[in-house]
Amino acid sequence: MISPDSFVFAEVSKTLRERFDGIFVAGEYVEVPSKFPAVTVAEASNNVVTRMRTADRLENAVTLMYETNVFSNLSSGKKAEAREIQEVVDEVFESLGFTRIYCSPQPNLQDSKIYRIFARYQGVDRPEYTVDEVIHRIYTN
């Protein structure tokens, strides 16, 4: 199975940690993060591109969708902080080849004092394999 999940998470979390001191980044959805600001990055779907399968049914490409959540709990300025972080998340996904297909503020039902932005990104991964590594090539869908 082709899954660039650890690659995508590493790229997003590295960039966020470089730009936002002390940010919490998780590779799965968390209803109420343990610290703020926080971002979750999760692979939501991974489907084989059937027209690119080989005769012996080896998958060569997958259609991917990632979901992200940005959380801020500042008493003042939480919307601005969340938007600033969301812009960086967007930059990273775009640089990897993904297309944002949805982005909107969402009510945080667990705690209404937390500002949350939810986004989805889509792309097609057609990796290249070398002796030492897998190079993920993400293409817009």
Buried (B, 14 or more C-beta within 10 A) or exposed (E): EBBBBEBBBEBBBEBBEEEBEEBBBBBEEBEEBEEBBBBBBBBEEBEBBEEEEEEEEEBBBBBBBBBBBBBBBBEEEBEEBBBBBBEBBBEBBEEBBBBBEEBEBEEBEEEEEBBBBBBBBBBBBBBEEEEEEEEBBBEEB
